[in-house]
């Protein structure tokens, strides 16, 4: 699994590369903002939605949470399930709010 800082991820996404962005935070955390185009799939629901994710198995998956810890755990899980190109947003949405979109709230 690759780790990308918020700035690295912003620049990576700006190249137009096709990605599937999955935000694994809880519902109440979404009020602080989301990265455009992200799919909301709370961490605890990911194993139960693995069949839905199978269609993205060979695509670039970007995982997002508040700090990068939960998304890192989900990334490890997805790699064990055979996903081949997984990126974790290091520092999560708090890093994104600090370094990329300062209109978002750090929490």
VEXDREN-2710 file (C-alpha; in Angstrom, 1 decimal):
% VEXDREN-2710
k/r/px/py/pz
1/UNK/0.0/0.0/0.0
2/UNK/1.2/3.4/-0.9
3/UNK/1.0/6.3/1.6
4/UNK/0.5/9.8/0.2
5/UNK/0.5/13.1/2.0
6/UNK/-2.5/15.4/1.3
7/UNK/-0.4/17.5/-1.1
8/UNK/0.9/14.4/-2.9
9/UNK/-2.6/13.1/-3.3
10/UNK/-3.9/16.4/-4.5
11/UNK/-1.2/16.5/-7.2
12/UNK/-1.8/12.8/-8.1
13/UNK/-5.6/13.4/-8.5
14/UNK/-4.9/16.5/-10.6
15/UNK/-3.2/14.4/-13.2
16/UNK/-6.7/13.0/-14.1
17/UNK/-5.8/9.4/-13.1
18/UNK/-8.9/7.3/-12.5
19/UNK/-9.4/6.5/-8.8
20/UNK/-12.0/5.1/-6.5
21/UNK/-12.0/7.3/-3.4
22/UNK/-13.5/5.6/-0.3
23/UNK/-14.1/7.7/2.8
24/UNK/-14.3/5.2/5.8
25/UNK/-15.3/7.8/8.4
26/UNK/-18.5/7.6/10.4
27/UNK/-21.7/9.5/9.3
28/UNK/-21.3/12.2/11.9
29/UNK/-17.8/13.0/10.6
30/UNK/-19.0/13.9/7.1
31/UNK/-20.2/17.3/8.3
32/UNK/-16.6/18.4/8.3
33/UNK/-16.3/17.9/4.6
34/UNK/-15.4/15.2/2.0
35/UNK/-13.1/15.0/-0.9
36/UNK/-15.1/15.5/-4.1
37/UNK/-16.2/12.2/-5.7
38/UNK/-15.6/10.1/-2.6
39/UNK/-17.8/7.2/-1.8
40/UNK/-18.9/7.0/1.9
41/UNK/-18.4/3.5/3.3
42/UNK/-17.9/3.5/7.1
43/UNK/-15.0/1.3/8.3
44/UNK/-17.1/-1.3/10.0
45/UNK/-19.2/-1.8/6.8
46/UNK/-16.3/-2.5/4.4
47/UNK/-16.1/-6.3/5.0
48/UNK/-19.8/-6.6/4.4
49/UNK/-19.6/-4.6/1.2
50/UNK/-16.6/-6.5/-0.3
51/UNK/-18.8/-7.9/-3.1
52/UNK/-19.6/-4.3/-4.1
53/UNK/-15.9/-3.4/-4.1
54/UNK/-14.9/-6.4/-6.2
55/UNK/-15.6/-4.5/-9.4
56/UNK/-12.9/-2.0/-8.4
57/UNK/-10.3/-4.7/-7.5
58/UNK/-7.8/-3.7/-10.2
59/UNK/-8.4/0.0/-10.0
60/UNK/-6.6/2.6/-7.9
61/UNK/-8.3/2.8/-4.5
62/UNK/-7.7/5.9/-2.3
63/UNK/-8.7/5.4/1.3
64/UNK/-9.6/8.4/3.5
65/UNK/-10.4/8.8/7.2
66/UNK/-9.8/11.6/9.8
67/UNK/-6.1/10.9/10.6
68/UNK/-5.1/8.0/8.3
69/UNK/-5.2/5.2/10.9
70/UNK/-8.6/3.7/10.1
71/UNK/-8.0/4.0/6.3
72/UNK/-4.6/2.3/6.8
73/UNK/-6.3/-0.7/8.5
74/UNK/-8.9/-0.9/5.7
75/UNK/-6.0/-0.7/3.1
76/UNK/-4.3/-3.6/4.7
77/UNK/-7.5/-5.6/4.7
78/UNK/-8.2/-4.8/1.0
79/UNK/-4.7/-5.9/0.1
80/UNK/-5.2/-9.2/1.9
81/UNK/-8.4/-9.6/-0.2
82/UNK/-6.3/-9.2/-3.4
83/UNK/-6.7/-5.5/-4.2
84/UNK/-3.5/-4.5/-6.0
85/UNK/-3.3/-0.6/-6.0
86/UNK/-4.3/0.9/-2.7
87/UNK/-3.3/4.4/-1.5
88/UNK/-3.8/5.6/2.1
89/UNK/-4.2/9.4/2.7
90/UNK/-1.5/9.9/5.3
91/UNK/-2.8/12.3/7.9
92/UNK/-6.4/11.9/6.7
93/UNK/-8.9/14.7/6.3
94/UNK/-7.1/16.7/9.0
95/UNK/-4.0/16.9/6.8
96/UNK/-6.2/17.6/3.8
97/UNK/-7.9/20.5/5.7
98/UNK/-4.5/21.8/6.8
99/UNK/-2.6/21.5/3.5
100/UNK/-5.1/21.4/0.6
101/UNK/-8.6/22.8/1.5
102/UNK/-8.3/25.2/4.4
103/UNK/-12.1/25.8/4.2
104/UNK/-12.6/22.4/5.8
105/UNK/-12.7/22.0/9.6
106/UNK/-9.9/20.2/11.5
107/UNK/-11.4/18.0/14.2
END
